[in-house]
Amino acid sequence: MPSDAPTIDYRRLLEDERRQLQSELTELGFGEDGSLEYDPNFADSSQVTAERGEAEVLAGQLREKLDEVADAIVRLEDGRYGICEVCGVPVTAARLEAMPSTRFCIAHASRS
């Protein structure tokens, strides 16, 4: 973990990110069980179908990001957090603050 780790609460950053992602899923209309909630009495027009498809794609991206955050929390707990998975070099504090769930240093970010 970066040497200035005590000045940044990475767990809080990760928990904040998790809450934000879960909130976005809820705003999209996805319930606790992960399914899309919609009014069954509403006519299933092509517009509704298209919007539902877009919501599913966005929800998939949000779920992937939630998985990345959960993995980062595990790495934080077992001491692997803040270390690039490619080269083993500590990830800079600025990068971790901007992207708390990142697994790569800036040099390897584009190669992942």
Buried (B, 14 or more C-beta within 10 A) or exposed (E): BBEEBEEBEBBEBBBEBBEEBBEBBEEBBBEEEEEEEEEEEEEEEEEEEEEEEEBEEBBEEBBEBBEBBEBBBEBBEEEBBBBBBBEEBBBBBEBBEEBBBBBBBBEBBEEE
